[in-house]
Amino acid sequence: MTTTISREQWGSRFGYLMAVVGAMVGAGNIWRMPYVTGENGGGAFLIAYFLLLYLIAVPGLMGETSLGRYTRQGLLGTFRKIYGNNRFLGLGLVILIFNIVLMSYYSSIVGWSIYYAYHALIGTFTQTDFDTAALWQAFSGNTALNVGMHSIAMLMVTGILLLGIKGGIERLAKWMMPILTISLIAIAIRGLTLPGAIAGLEFSFSPNWAYLARGETWLAALGQALFSTGLGWGIALTYGSYLGRNDDIPLGGGIFTAVGNTSFGLLAIFAVFPIVFAFGISPTSGAELAFVALASAFGSMTGGYIWALLFFMSFFFANLTTATAITEVGVTTYKEERNLSRTKAVLTICGIIWLLGIPSAMNADILGYLDFVIGNWGLPLATFIIMITIGWKFDANRLRILSLNRGADLYVPSLWEAIVRYQIPTIMLGIMAYFLYSNLGTTPWKTLSGLTLLTLMIPLCMWIMNRRQNGSYSTTIAGGRTS
């Protein structure tokens, strides 16, 4: 005899849309996109990025969301429905592990944004002759402070997730995403009034066509499209599992998500590059563009306190909504697999992530190594597994008919099936092969050790899940119980 438990759903379509956009808009848009754009030719990079976003990420997000809505299960529950109770459940476990490891070091980035939002609040950046580079170096070198910020970030995520889908994630997104939008628009308007700001727009929207002939530009654009949307991380699948049966996926889970992602990416460009060029900052400053260069510029602007506060609070809001989405994947899965209350699942998963995240908070080299392995191979592998599952094991045609086009105002044609079956998996394999080729000569130890870990992880996870299922089956038979 089975007991059917009513599954929680999003409270409104607006709430779901804000939550899913909030999940996608994070460090990838506010922090990463401006400096990656600067390093890859400005407007040329944006052309490549938007093309790949709509040709690859949008079809993939539609598939992942519709699969979650169809199974109405978390990550492992979805794989169990598709593959059955066997070793192939280990493929879902692989994605879950990548997700938890990703969050273990992403929480440190959330902690950075908390620290800088605090300094913006107390007016640090507008102090006379304040050295932002010294602040960043002092913060980076303070192990206890970084662990503290990581801990505060996880406490915030835990508190939000304890309130549930509607009361926590949806409520957070419905308040924070409009505030984030208004803040970035205000910063962009202010930036455009600065002398020399037009040069920033020219850099952003006047393509250097030579960059479009470089494979590195397209690879960076593809990486940005995947990083900023979270395709294949299990987020879209998990959020989709809380949708109603007739909610519109092509518009909501696909087009609207991409438009929202595009809009915030452009807002970040408008907010950053006018200020960068107005104050003579190099657009290729890399990861320190926000934490050093921009922080310094705010101190020289009229009303700098307000603009610094808006920018770093926006950065914090964006990171927090993404962090809750990443963590919810593990919470939903663990809750269903262990048949626990939401409170126990949240406390367990958040506790594991907090513990695993301490080494990354203590040592930037560990954070960098994990990001190198997960970013270069882990996340593309996760996307590959989910797309193969959708396209071939479940069958893309079946999913398109049964879930994707159900209740849809925008009809998705059969061309979508070929994209999910062939195009996205091939591109994921190409990304992993390219990163292997490009990194093997420059960072052989990191590359080989990372690939060894990933290579061993798949058979190990399959063995674990096979043992677990056989053990569960044996216990059930011995106890005389049936499900």
Beta strands, then each sheet from edge to edge (+ up, - down):
end
